[in-house]
Amino acid sequence: MRLGPISMYLVMGASNIQAIFRQSSSLSFEFMQLRIAHKVKGLPASDAALLGMDDSGAGTLNQSETGVVGKGRIWHVLHGIYLKNLTEKSAVDFLTAKFVFEFSEQLKTCPEGASAPAIVGLYDFLQTYQFAASTITLVGPRILQKGSLEAKTFWDYDAAFMTLMQGLPKLVCRKGWAARDRTLEATKDWLAAATAGCPPDSDADWEENFGHRLVRERNAALVDYGISFEGRAAMHMGLIWAINANAVPMTAYMLFEMVRDPQLLSRIRAEVKTAMVVGTNMTSVLDIDITKLAALPLLNSVYNECLRLRSSIPISRRLRQDIEIDGYTLKKDNFILAPSWLSHIDEAVWAFPGHPARDFWAERFLQPEMRKVKLGDYCPYGGGSVICPGRFFAKHEILAAVAMMVTTFDMEFVRWSRFDGSPASRGPGMEGAECRGVVSLDRDATVKIQKRKLV
């Protein structure tokens, strides 16, 4: 098959996907990162060419065929920064606590439902307030100040992701290109101010210029490698997109299932109450025992079930050498594409009496049979050596956001709606949805919300 100008082997089936993950050392992912960076993020061609010179891979093993070593191994350097700042427990705990504080501040001051019930689009609400909290947690508040980056502009850019990825010209994608360009200009403004304002010897976990140390360390590595200011802005914009474009929709999917089922909402609210504490996180109204929250059985089952049904990772790799999968030889320098969603809806793996694989069932992951599910059957964050390093923080953000929403608001489902607010006959579907991680939503849920008494 072909993806634009790229020829690919289409690989399907859980055992074959597992085989891809097991042979990570024979595969590379950087080609796809570069394509996304260039086409979707606006990475200049000169910077893309410079990054493309590193053929050594992201792992510890240097696989370069051209003699790349040391600081020239930029993918390995960046991967190390991600592992340090996104997978170590202390780092994930810090990021989670910062997000909880920022989202608590957003919910505390938002006017919707404060004095009287309000009718809102639930996804639209999260696109404003969770987006702000998540962005501040990652890169600090200055990118959102003075109208530099507006939520609507960002989500217009997000909606154009696949169109931009396909390389369609501005003539047929004016809105998407314009949103991408405005988001990139806002990121450039922020990067210039952050560079000027941040002390060069800063070792803080978080400060107001660059936000989290991940961003500051990543920027320094890109500078050291020779990436231009414009290229670094494009790479940082991609990081902002990655967390928001996955965590915010998944939070919405979970809440949609809860508001549609008042009994489930009540059960989740009672469960998360055991992990909520009051006022210990700086000046926030709500704080969370995240260790306890992350272990709540029903909440975790809903999380995994929504990920199963609403995530589709296009697992793509370039073949560094010939490999064999299911008796077939896949030739060096060609490409692999393995859609994870088909494994996620396999009736033989996921169906239970009265609960087909394609239907949402809140308690599916509470069943003992789920212990037998293999990685190839369920891989919402990918797998192998390039499994998403942000998966731990993403999960904590999503669970925390859900817990804070159900604790802060009474919520009542009104109707499904289109993004312009007009009534719709159904909720989010898979028809025409973009599969690039968490599946993009094509509908919203109109709900009535009112703030609850917290203390």
C-alpha positions in Angstrom: 0.0 0.0 0.0 1.0 3.7 -0.3 0.8 6.6 2.2 1.4 9.6 -0.1 4.7 8.9 -1.8 5.7 6.1 0.7 5.3 2.4 0.0 4.4 0.2 3.0 3.8 -3.3 4.1 0.4 -3.6 5.8 0.8 -5.8 8.9 -2.2 -7.1 10.8 -2.9 -9.4 13.7 -1.9 -9.3 17.4 1.0 -11.9 17.0 2.4 -10.0 14.0 2.2 -6.7 15.9 4.1 -8.3 18.7 6.7 -9.5 16.3 7.2 -5.9 15.2 7.8 -4.8 18.8 10.2 -7.7 19.4 12.3 -6.7 16.4 12.6 -3.0 17.3 16.4 -3.1 16.8 15.8 -3.9 13.1 13.4 -1.0 12.6 13.4 2.7 12.9 10.7 5.3 13.5 12.6 8.6 12.9 11.4 8.9 9.3 7.8 9.3 10.4 8.8 11.8 13.2 10.6 13.8 10.5 7.6 13.7 8.1 5.2 14.8 10.8 7.6 17.6 12.0 8.1 18.9 8.4 4.5 18.6 7.1 2.4 19.2 10.2 4.6 21.3 12.5 6.3 23.4 9.9 9.9 22.3 10.5 12.1 24.0 8.0 13.5 21.7 5.3 17.1 22.6 6.3 16.4 21.4 9.9 14.7 18.3 8.7 17.7 17.5 6.6 20.0 18.1 9.6 18.0 15.8 11.8 17.8 13.2 9.0 21.6 12.9 9.1 21.3 11.0 12.3 20.7 7.4 11.3 21.8 5.9 14.7 18.4 5.3 16.2 17.0 6.4 19.5 18.1 3.4 21.6 21.3 2.8 23.4 22.7 0.7 20.6 24.3 2.9 17.9 23.0 1.6 14.6 24.5 4.2 12.3 25.7 3.2 8.9 27.3 6.6 8.4 29.5 6.9 11.5 27.2 9.1 13.6 28.5 9.3 17.2 28.3 11.4 20.4 26.2 14.5 20.2 25.4 13.7 16.6 23.0 11.1 18.0 20.2 13.6 18.5 17.4 11.0 18.5 19.2 9.2 21.3 19.8 12.4 23.2 16.2 13.4 22.9 15.0 10.0 23.9 17.1 10.1 27.1 15.5 13.5 28.0 12.0 12.0 27.5 12.8 9.0 29.6 14.3 11.1 32.4 11.4 13.6 32.5 8.4 11.5 31.6 9.0 8.0 32.9 10.8 8.4 36.3 8.4 8.4 39.1 9.5 11.6 40.8 9.2 13.5 37.5 5.8 12.1 36.7 4.6 12.9 40.2 5.8 16.5 39.9 4.1 16.9 36.5 0.9 15.4 37.8 0.8 17.7 40.9 1.5 20.7 38.7 -1.4 19.8 36.4 -3.8 19.2 39.3 -3.0 22.6 40.7 -3.4 24.4 37.3 -6.6 22.5 36.4 -8.0 23.2 39.9 -7.3 26.9 39.4 -9.0 26.8 36.0 -12.1 25.1 37.4 -12.2 27.4 40.5 -12.3 30.5 38.4 -14.4 29.4 35.4 -17.8 31.1 35.3 -19.8 28.2 33.8 -22.1 26.7 36.4 -20.9 28.8 39.2 -24.1 30.6 40.3 -26.7 28.8 38.2 -26.8 25.7 35.9 -25.1 26.2 32.5 -25.5 24.4 29.2 -22.1 23.7 27.7 -20.4 21.5 25.1 -18.4 19.2 27.3 -15.6 18.7 24.9 -15.6 22.4 24.1 -15.3 23.1 27.8 -12.3 20.8 28.1 -10.7 22.3 25.0 -10.7 25.6 26.9 -9.8 24.7 30.5 -8.0 21.4 30.4 -6.0 22.7 27.4 -4.9 25.8 29.4 -3.9 23.7 32.5 -2.0 21.1 30.4 -0.2 23.8 28.3 0.8 25.8 31.4 2.1 22.6 33.1 4.3 21.8 30.1 5.6 25.2 28.8 4.5 27.8 31.4 1.8 30.5 31.2 3.3 33.0 28.8 2.3 31.3 25.6 -1.3 31.8 26.6 -0.9 35.4 27.9 -1.9 38.5 25.8 -3.9 36.3 23.4 -0.7 34.8 21.9 -2.0 31.3 21.6 -5.8 31.0 21.6 -7.5 27.7 22.3 -9.7 27.9 19.2 -6.6 28.4 16.9 -4.9 25.4 18.4 -7.9 23.1 18.0 -8.4 24.3 14.4 -4.7 23.3 13.8 -5.4 20.0 15.5 -8.4 19.3 13.2 -6.2 19.8 10.2 -3.5 17.3 11.3 -4.1 14.6 8.7 -4.7 17.1 5.9 -1.4 18.7 6.6 0.2 15.3 7.0 -0.9 14.3 3.5 0.9 17.4 2.2 -2.1 19.1 0.6 -1.4 22.6 -0.6 -2.8 25.8 1.0 -5.3 26.2 -1.8 -7.3 23.2 -0.6 -6.5 23.5 3.1 -6.6 27.3 3.9 -8.1 27.0 7.4 -5.7 24.3 8.5 -2.6 26.1 7.1 -3.7 29.4 8.7 -4.3 27.8 12.1 -0.9 26.0 11.9 0.9 29.2 10.9 -0.8 31.2 13.8 0.0 28.5 16.3 3.6 28.4 15.1 3.9 32.2 15.3 2.6 32.1 18.9 5.1 29.4 19.7 7.9 31.5 18.2 6.8 34.5 20.3 6.9 32.3 23.4 10.2 30.8 22.6 11.9 34.2 22.1 10.5 35.5 25.4 11.4 32.2 27.2 15.0 32.3 25.9 15.4 35.9 26.9 13.8 35.5 30.4 15.2 32.2 31.6 18.5 32.2 33.5 21.0 30.1 31.6 21.9 28.1 34.7 18.4 27.4 35.8 17.9 23.9 37.3 14.3 24.3 38.5 11.8 21.6 37.9 9.4 24.3 36.6 9.7 28.0 36.0 7.5 30.5 34.2 9.6 30.9 31.0 10.1 27.4 29.6 7.7 25.7 32.0 8.9 22.1 32.8 12.5 21.2 32.7 11.8 18.7 29.9 11.2 21.6 27.6 14.2 23.6 28.7 16.5 20.5 28.4 15.0 19.6 25.0 15.6 23.1 23.7 19.2 23.1 24.9 19.8 19.8 23.1 18.3 21.1 19.9 20.4 24.3 20.1 23.6 22.2 20.7 22.8 20.1 17.6 22.4 23.2 15.5 18.6 23.4 15.0 17.4 26.9 14.0 15.1 29.0 16.1 12.3 28.4 13.7 13.0 24.6 13.8 13.0 24.6 17.6 9.7 26.4 17.7 8.2 23.8 15.4 9.5 21.0 17.6 8.1 22.6 20.7 4.7 23.2 19.0 4.7 19.5 18.3 5.2 18.7 22.0 2.3 21.0 23.0 0.2 19.3 20.4 1.1 15.8 21.5 -0.1 16.0 25.1 -3.3 18.1 24.4 -4.4 16.3 21.2 -4.5 13.0 23.1 -5.2 13.8 26.8 -8.1 16.2 26.2 -10.1 14.0 23.8 -9.6 10.9 26.0 -10.9 12.9 29.0 -13.9 13.8 26.9 -14.5 10.2 25.9 -14.5 9.0 29.5 -16.8 11.8 30.6 -19.2 11.2 27.7 -19.7 7.6 28.9 -20.3 8.7 32.4 -22.9 11.5 31.7 -24.7 9.1 29.4 -25.0 6.6 32.3 -26.0 8.4 35.6 -25.4 5.2 37.5 -21.9 4.9 36.2 -21.3 8.6 37.0 -22.4 8.1 40.5 -20.2 5.0 41.0 -17.2 6.8 39.6 -17.8 9.9 41.7 -18.0 7.7 44.9 -14.8 5.9 43.9 -12.7 8.9 43.2 -13.9 10.6 46.4 -11.7 8.2 48.2 -8.6 9.7 46.5 -9.6 13.4 46.8 -8.1 15.6 49.5 -8.7 19.3 50.2 -6.3 22.2 50.0 -2.9 20.5 50.4 -1.6 21.4 47.0 -0.3 25.0 47.3 -3.5 27.1 47.2 -5.7 24.8 45.1 -9.2 23.9 46.3 -8.8 20.2 45.3 -5.8 17.9 45.5 -5.5 14.2 44.7 -3.7 11.3 46.1 -2.6 10.2 42.6 -1.2 6.8 43.7 -4.6 5.9 45.2 -6.5 7.4 42.1 -4.4 5.4 39.7 -5.3 2.2 41.5 -9.1 2.7 41.5 -10.5 -0.4 39.7 -13.6 1.0 38.0 -12.0 4.3 37.0 -9.1 2.3 35.5 -11.4 0.0 33.7 -13.3 2.9 32.1 -10.0 4.4 31.1 -8.7 1.3 29.5 -12.0 0.6 27.8 -12.1 4.1 26.3 -8.5 3.7 25.1 -9.3 0.3 23.6 -12.2 1.7 21.6 -11.0 5.3 20.9 -7.3 5.0 20.3 -5.8 3.9 17.0 -2.0 4.0 16.7 -0.7 3.7 13.1 2.3 1.7 14.1 4.8 2.7 11.4 8.5 1.6 11.0 11.3 1.7 8.5 13.1 -1.6 7.9 16.8 -1.3 8.7 17.3 -4.8 7.5 15.3 -7.8 6.2 13.0 -9.4 8.8 10.6 -12.3 8.8 7.0 -12.0 10.1 4.5 -14.8 9.8 6.6 -16.6 7.2 7.0 -13.5 5.0 10.3 -11.7 4.4 10.0 -7.9 4.6 12.8 -6.2 2.7 15.2 -3.6 4.0 14.5 0.1 3.3 10.8 -0.5 2.9 8.2 0.5 5.5 5.7 -1.2 7.8 2.2 0.1 8.8 0.2 -1.9 11.4 -3.2 -0.4 12.5 -3.7 -1.2 16.2 -7.5 -0.6 16.3 -8.4 -3.8 14.4 -6.8 -5.8 17.2 -8.6 -3.7 19.8 -12.0 -4.8 18.4 -11.2 -8.5 17.8 -14.3 -10.4 19.0 -12.2 -13.5 19.9 -10.3 -11.5 22.4 -12.7 -8.9 23.7 -16.3 -10.2 23.4 -18.3 -11.3 26.5 -21.9 -12.5 26.6 -24.1 -9.4 26.0 -21.0 -7.2 25.5 -19.7 -7.3 21.9 -16.1 -6.1 21.3 -17.3 -2.9 19.5 -19.5 -1.8 22.4 -18.4 0.2 25.4 -18.6 -1.8 28.7 -17.4 -0.1 31.8 -16.5 -3.3 33.6 -14.7 -5.1 30.8 -11.2 -4.6 32.3 -12.4 -5.9 35.7 -12.9 -9.4 34.2 -10.3 -12.0 35.1 -9.9 -12.9 31.4 -8.3 -9.5 30.7 -5.1 -10.8 32.4 -4.6 -13.0 29.4 -4.6 -10.1 26.8 -1.4 -9.9 24.9 0.5 -6.7 24.0 -0.4 -7.1 20.4 -4.1 -7.2 21.3 -4.0 -4.0 23.2 -1.3 -1.3 22.4 -2.9 2.2 22.8 0.6 3.7 23.4 2.4 1.7 20.7 5.2 -0.7 21.8 8.8 -1.7 21.4 11.7 0.7 22.0 9.7 3.7 20.8 6.6 3.2 23.0 5.2 6.5 24.0 7.4 7.9 26.8 4.7 10.2 28.0 2.2 7.5 28.7 2.5 7.6 32.5 1.9 11.4 32.7 -0.9 11.2 30.1 -2.7 8.6 32.1 -2.3 10.6 35.3 -3.5 13.8 33.6 -6.6 12.0 32.2 -7.6 10.3 35.4 -7.0 13.5 37.4 -9.0 15.6 35.0 -11.9 13.1 35.1 -11.8 13.0 38.9 -11.8 16.7 39.2 -14.6 17.2 36.7 -17.0 14.7 38.4 -16.1 16.2 41.8 -16.4 19.8 40.8 -19.7 19.6 38.8 -23.0 18.0 38.8 -23.5 17.0 35.1 -26.6 16.0 33.2 -26.6 14.8 29.6 -28.8 17.0 27.3 -28.1 15.8 23.7 -25.4 15.0 21.3 -24.3 18.0 19.2 -22.2 19.1 16.3 -19.3 21.4 16.9 -21.4 24.4 15.9 -23.8 23.6 18.7 -26.6 22.2 16.5 -28.3 18.9 17.6 -26.9 15.6 16.3 -28.5 12.2 16.1 -25.5 10.3 17.4 -22.3 10.7 19.5 -18.7 10.5 18.3 -18.2 7.9 15.6 -15.4 6.2 13.7 -16.6 7.1 10.2 -14.1 9.5 8.8 -12.3 9.9 12.2 -8.6 10.6 12.1 -6.6 7.8 13.6 -3.3 9.3 14.8 -3.3 8.3 18.5 -6.5 9.1 20.4 -9.2 9.1 17.7 -10.4 12.6 16.9 -13.9 13.5 17.9 -16.6 14.4 15.3 -19.3 15.2 17.9 -19.7 16.9 21.3 -22.0 16.2 24.2 -24.2 19.1 25.3 -24.5 18.8 29.1 -26.0 20.9 32.0 -23.4 21.6 34.6 -23.5 23.2 38.0 -20.7 23.5 40.5 -21.0 21.3 43.6 -20.0 22.2 47.1 -16.5 20.9 47.6 -15.7 21.6 51.3 
